[in-house]
Amino acid sequence: MRRRPVRRPTAPAGVDRSCASLRWSASQGCCTAPTPHLRGSFPADGPSARDGVLRRRRRRSPTTRPTEREIVNIGIDIGIDADADADADADAGTDSDIAIVGGGAAAVGLLDALAVRQDGTLAGSGTLTVFEPSPQLWRGRPYGPDLDSVLVNAPPAMMSIRNGDFGHYAAWLGERGTDHIDVLLGQPLVPRALYGEYLAHTAEKAIATLGEQGWSVRVVAARVTGIVRRGARLVLRTHDAHEYGATQVALCTGGGAPPDLYGLTGNPGFTADPYPLADTLASVPAGDDVAVIGSGLTAVDVAVSLAARGHRGRITLLSRSGVLPRVWQRPVDRRPQHLTVERVSALCEARGKVTLDDLVGLLRTELADAGEDFDALMAELLHTEAISPVQRLRRQIAAVDDPCIGRRVVQETAHTVGPYVWRLLPESDRVWLRRHLRTATSVASPMIPANAATLLRLLEAGQLTVAGGVQAIEPVNGGFRVRDKDGAHTAGTVVNAVNPQPQAISAAAEELVRSLADSGLATLHPSGGLNLADQHLHIVGDLTGGASFITSSIAGLAAQASRTAQALRAP
């Protein structure tokens, strides 16, 4: 009998663009995935993975430490005795009908989409395997344990991991959010670790539902390093040289790490990757002058968290543009009627192409219907550098309740229409949009009003500076010298808060990506990411080559997950 790979149990998660295939459909919407093995199937109505129901097939003395080969399959099982499951598992080997590579938010969205049966159920019974080496199963890097000052960055309606169900997250949140109301936005904005609990809950519930439908779901705590095709099966190889077969594979590998633009890695006082801030900021002396590379949402997290910890030194946000994210406005009950995937798709079908001018025309009509002026909106969006950061923040905080829909429409459609239309645009239009990347991302990914108010307070007190035109950062005399358009200054600590490019490949996925390219299952796109060459491979997340330059939101991931689930259900 073939010997099965070793699977070691670990503690389950605690209290915690790309298309599904490369083919888009207007009717589907548009928005664009250490350590030993853990393998288990989860109960349909028994205890959840969080309850830690672990049943070993071999009994040992509680004082005897098992060897790697003696730790076996955990029986968190769908109503099946662990001993009986052992025989069934031996026959099943390591093959799955569906394999999901990655266990973060994208994977949660996919599991939920498979379980909710929006347009038909998975036929019959089968096996689904999730590969995730991180101990933060279902939470991913962004939603693991961290400081309470690290908040979700969108209202509950925009944070639902279930596509089309804007109340899914809010219903789970319930009274948990009452202590975390953003007064200006009028919405609960909770610590990200609490949102991670929502993701874990959603995954566990989806797994239980799939179990009721006859599916066995297992989690393998290993990193997938390669995928090849062998006949009718895709074969996944893990970092410890085990192999698993699958009919369909969904890549939910998550994003890359912040790039080290100034080659500072290894220097004392430099933090290459800020999260979790609970760890990285703990070693920052309270009186240090801190330079934060970047002025986007990650940089905002760093500045706000330093303030929450009582930091006394100066804080400088450094970037080429010196532009902060815009500020969220209160949600309104109005969805775009003209600038939609359906309208863009119809234009493309009728004329054979879509241009930026076409999108401008649709936006003009959208605003005209609301009695608003397109030219005034564009003048405001494209001339952000004409006024100081303090003035901008004051204006935007004052506009949180502004009833005008202009910025809201641009923000929403950047995540809904943007990924769909990006590939249809001529290269000249994409070049123009890339030139205005900072403006686009500041509108598409705004900061929450509570954080904006903290930054404004720090700016007015003179503790925070936003500096544009950064030219160089270099280590000197145990600290750092920074040169920007205003001259040179020093810092004792430098925190890298540069946002990764949307198609950036995580270090954990680099070997896998090389394997896919080497085996002919995918090709590398010149601007980053992958073009898949096998219809049984799918992507949920920002790994698709040539996709939008705007990083997917949770709503975008949910939309992609829904489309991928449809593809996986297809006969």
N, C-alpha and C positions, 0 to 999 in steps of 0.2 A: 504493500500500500504506500502511496506517495506520502511523504512526511509533510505535514502542514507547517507553515512558518510559525515561529513563536509569536505569541501575542500576549503582551503584559498589560494587566489592567492598570489604569490610572484613575485618579479621581475625576468624576464627571464635572462638567461646568457647574460652578456654584451659583450663588445668587447672582450668578452669572456665571466703444461703447461698443459700438459693438452690438451685434444682434445675436439672436439665438443661433442662427446659422449664417449668414452673410446675405440672406435674402430678406428684404423688407416688405411689409405689407401695410398699406395705409389703414386697413381695418384693424390691425393689431396695435395701433398706437405707435409711439416712437419715443425712444430714449435709448438713447442708445439701444468675479469671483473673486520635539526633541526626544531621542525619546522612543520609548518602546512602543510596541503594537498594543492597541486596545481594540478588541473586537467584541461586539455585542449586538444583540437584537433587543429592541425595547418593547415594553409591555403595552398591550392595547388598553387595558384598564387597571393594570397593577401599578406599583410604585414607579415613579419617573426616574430618569437617570440621576436626577438631583438627589433622590433618596438613597442612592448608593447601594442598590441591592446586588451584591456580588456573590456569585455562587461558584466555587471552584469544583472541578470534577474530581480532583484528588485531594483527600484530606491530609493535612500535615499537622505536626505538633505546632502549637502557636509560638513556640520558642525557636523553631527551626526556620531559617530564612531560605525560601525556595530559590533554586538556580533559575537562570533565564529560561532554559528549556522546560522547566517544571511549572512555570506560570502559564496557565492555559486560559482558554476562552472564558470570558465572564458571562454568566447566564442571566443578564438582564433581558428577559425573554418574553416573547409574545405568547404567554400561556403554555409554554412547552418546557418540560422538565429539562434541566441542564444535561443529565446523562443521556436522555433520549436525543437531545439536540446534538450531542457529540457524534452519534452515528450518522445522523442526517448531514451534519457538516462535513464529515469525512467523505461522504459520497459527493457532496456539492463541490468540494475542493475550494478553490479561491475565485471562481468565476462569479461575475455579477451581470445582471441585465443593464444596470446603470451604475457608473462610477462618477463621483463628484470629487474633483481635486481642489481642496480648500474647504475650510470649515468656518468662514466668517459670515458677514451679512449677506453676501451674494448667495452663498450656499443655503442660508436660512430662507431667503426669498424663494429659491428654487424648490426646496423641500415643501414649503408651504403651498406653492403653486401646484405642485404635484398632488398634494393631499386634498386641496379644497374642491377638486372636481368641477371646475368652472365650465368646462366644455367636454365632459366625458372623463371617465376614470381610466387609470392604468389597467389594461386588460389582464385578467387572471392574476396569478401570484408571481413573485419574482424576488430578486435580491438587489438591494441598492447599497453601495459601499461609499462612505465618505472618508477621504484621506486628509487628515489634519494633524501635523506634528506638534502644534502649539498647545500648551496647557490651557490657553484661553479659548476653548472650543466654543463656537457660535458667536463669540464676541469679536474676534479678530483684534488687530492692533488698536483700532480707534476706540473700542468700547470696553476695554479691560479696566481693572481697578485703577483709580487715579484720584487726584485732588477733587474736592467738591466744586472747585472753581472752574473745572473743565466741563463745560456745559454742552448739551446738544445745541446745534446751531440753526434749528428751524422749528417752527410751530408743529404741534402733534400731527396735524393733517398732512404735513409734508414728510413725516417720519414713519409712516406706515410701511411695513415691509410686505404687506399684501397689496398687490396691484389692484387699483380701482376701489379699494375699501379705505377711504380716507379716515374712517373712525376706528380702524382696527387697533392702532397703537393707543389712541385716546381712551378706548374702552378698557384696555389692559391697565393703563396708567391710573385712571380713576382718582381715588383720594391720595395716591402716592405723589401726585403733582401739586397738591394744595400748598405745600411749603416752598414751592419753587416757582411762584408766579412772577413773570417779568411784568412789572407794573406798567411800563410803557406799551408793551405789546399786548398785554392782557391775556397772555398764554402761559401755560406751565412749561418751563425750560429746565429740565432736570440735569443732574450730573450724568455724564456719559456712561459711567459705570452702571447707573440704574437703567439706562437704555439697553445696556448689555444684558441685563436680566430679562428684559422684554424679548430680545433676540433668542436667548436661551429657552425661555418659556415657549416661544413660537416654534422653535425647532423641536422641542420635546413633544409638544402637542401634535405637530405634523407627523412625527415619527410614530406616535401612538395611533394616529388616524390611518396612516399607511399600513400599520400592523393589522388594524381592523379590516382593511381591504385585502389582506392576505400577503402583504409584502414584508419581507425581513430586511431590516436596516441595520447595518453594522458600521462601526467607526474604527478605522485603522489609524493609529497614532504614528504615522510614518510619512516622510516626505517623498513624493513621487519625483523621480529623477529622469524618467524616460517613458515614452510611449511608442510602440511600434505596432504595425498591423501584421497579424499572422492569420491568413485565411479570412474567415468571417469574423474574427475577434480582434479587438484592440487589446494589447498586452501592456499593462502598467508595471514598471519596475520601480521599487522603492530604494531608499538610500542604503538599506541593509541587504540588498540583493535578492529580495523576495519578489515574486511576480504574481500579478492578479489579472485575470481576463475580464473583459467587459464588452458588451455590445455597443453601448453608447457611453460617451465620456463628456462631461461638462467641466470646463476649466473655470474655476472660481478662485483664482490665485491671489486676488487683491493687488494693491498698487505697490509701487516701488518706494524706496527710501529717499529722503531729501539728498540731492546731490551736494557734494562738497566742492563748491565753486572756487574756493580759494586755497585748496590743498592744506587745510589746517588739521586734519585728522591725526591724532597722536600727540598733539600739543596739550600740555596741562592747561586746564581752564576752558578747553573747547569741547562743546557737546555737539556731536555729529547728528544725533537724532533725538529730539526733545522728549518724546513720549516713552514711558509715562512721566509726566512732570513731577509726580510725587517723588520719584527717584532722582531725576536729573537736577531739580532745583534745590534738593536737600543739601547739596554740597556747595551751593553758591553763597559766599559770605554776604551778610545782609547789607554791608556797606559798599560792596563792589559796584563799580560802574559796569553795566552789562550792555553789550552790543548784541542785538538780535538781528540776524541776517534774514531779511524778508519783511514784508509789510502786509501779508495776507492773513488768513484766518488762523494759521498756526502761530504766527507772530503775535496776533491778538491774544491767543491763549496764554502765551508765555508772559506777556506784559501784565495781563489781568491776574495771572496766578502769582507772579512776583509780588504784585500789590497785595493780594490776599494773604501772602505770607509775611507781610510787614516789611518788605524790602525798602531800604533807606537810600540806596545808591541811585545814581542816574540810570535811566533806561533809554537806549536809542534803537529805534527800528530803522534798519538800513536796507535800502533797495535802490534799483536803478530809477524807478518811477517816483518813489516817495508817495505813492497813492494808497490810502487805506481802503479796505472794503467798504462798500456802502452799507447802509443800515436797513434792516428789515422794516417793512411797513406792515401795519395790521392787515391780515387777510380780508379780502372782500369776497362776497358771493357772486362772482362774475368770472366766467371762463371765456377765453378767446373764441370768437366766432368766425374770424376770417384767417388769421395766422395760425392755421392748424395743419396737421399732417395730411388730412383729407384734401384740403384745398391745394396744398403744395403738390400732392400726388396727382391731382386732377390737372394742374398746370403742366406738370412734366409729361403726362400722358398726351395732352392736347398739343403741346408745342415741341416735345422732345427734349426740352431742357428747362432748367430753372436757374435764374441769376439772382444776385443780391438785389438788383433793382426790383425784381418780382417780389421779393420778401419785403422790401421797403414799401411797395405798393399795398401789400396786404396789411402791413402795420399802419400805414396812413389811413386806410379804410377803417381799421379797428378803432383807431383813436378818434377819427371823425365821427363815428357812430356814438362815441361817448362825449362829443363836443370838445375834444382836446386837439392840440396842435402838435403835429409831428416835428416840425422844425424847432420849436421851442424845447421839446424833449431832447432832441439830438444835440442842441447847443449846450444843454445842461450836462449831458453825459460825456461829451467829447472835450470839454474844457475844464476838467477837474483840477488841473494843475495851476489854474489861474488864481486860485485863492488858497489860503493857508489851511492846513489840516484842522486847526481849531475852528475856523469859519465853516469848513465843510461839515464837520461833525455837528456843530450847532444847528446848521440848516437841516441836516438830515434827521437829527433827533426831533426837531420841530415838525418835520414832515411825516412822522410815523403814522399820524392819523389823517394825512392828506387823502381825500377821496379820489384824487386823480389816479387813473389806472395805468398810465404810461409805463412807469418803471416796473410795476407788477407784471404787466404783459411781457415786457422784454425779459424779465427774470424767469418767468415760467416757461416761455417758449424757447429760451436758451437750452433748457433741459428736455423739452418735449419735442419741439420741431427741429432744434439744432442738430442733434445726432443723425436724424433722418436726412436732412437736406445737405449736410456737410459734403457727402460724397457726390451729390448731384451738381454742386457749384463748380464753375470753371476755376482753374487754378489762380487766375488773377484775382478773383473775389476772395479766395481763401488767403491769399497773400495779404490782401487789405485787412482782413479780419485778424490775422496773426499780428499785424502791426499794431493793432489796438487790443492786444491780448489782455493787458492789465486792466483797461477799462471794462472789457467784456467780463472778465472774471470778478471784478469788484461789483458788477451789477448782478451777475448770475449767482454769485455766492456771497451774499451780504452777511454782515455780523449782526448779532442780536442786540437790541437796544440796551440791555443791561451792561453788556461789554462796552458798547459805545459810550455810555455814561461814565464808566470807569476810566476809559481812555481820555475822555474830555477832562475829567477831574485831574488826571495825572498831567495832561498837557497844560492846563491852566495853572497848575502848581509849579510848573517848570521841571518836574521830575522826569517827564517823558518828552522825547524829541523824535520826530519823524524826519529822517534825512534821505534825500534823493541823490542820485548821481554818484553812488558809491563806486570807487575806482579800485581800491585794494585794501586787503586786510592781511596783516603779517604779524607773526609772533616776534616780540622784542622784550628782553629783560624780564621774562616771566609773565608778561602780559601780552597785549596786542595793540598795534597801531593801526588806526583806521583812517583812510584817506577818502574824502568825498568831495563834492563840488564846492563845499564851504571851507575846505582845508583838512587838517589832520587833528585827531584826538586819540586818546588811549582808552582802553577798557581792560578790566581784570578778568572778565569772563565773556566768552562769545558763545551764543547759542544759535545753532543752525536751524532756521525755521523756513527754509526755502521749500516751497511746495513742489513735489515731484511732478513731472510731466504726466498727463493722463495715460499715455501708453508706456510709461516706465515699467520695466520688468523688475519684480522684487528679487533680491539676492537668492531667496529660497527657490525661486522658479527659474533661475538662469539655466541650470543644467537641463531642466525639462524642456525649456524653449529650444535649446541647442539640439536636443534629441529630436524634437518634432521637425525641425528644419533638416537635420541630417537624414531622417527617415522619409522625407518627402511628404509628411502629413501636413506641413505648413511651410510658408515662406515668410521671411522677415520683411516687414514693410520699411521703406526708406526712412519714414518719419517715426518709426517705433511701432512695437506691437507685432501681431501675427495676422497673416491671411491664411485661413484654414483651407486645406485641400481635401478633406474627407468629410462626407456628409454626416458621419456619425460622431464627429467632434463638434463641440459647441462652446461658446464663451459667454459668461455672465460677468460683466465688469468692463474695465477699460483696456483690455488686452488686445482688442481687435485693431489691426493695422489700418491706418488711414481714417480712423474714427475722429469724432469731434475733439477739438482742443479744450473743451470744457469737461472737467472731471465729473463723472456721474454722481448724481445725488442719490439718496436712499430711494426716492420715488423712481429715479431712472433705473436703479438696480432692480426694483420690483417689477418694472415694465419688462426689462430684459428677461428676468426670471420667468415671467408669465409666458413670454414667447418661446423660451427654451423648453418649458414644460409642455407646451403644445407640440413642439417638434419631437420631444421624447415620447409623447403619447401616440404619435403618428405610427401607423402600421408599417 
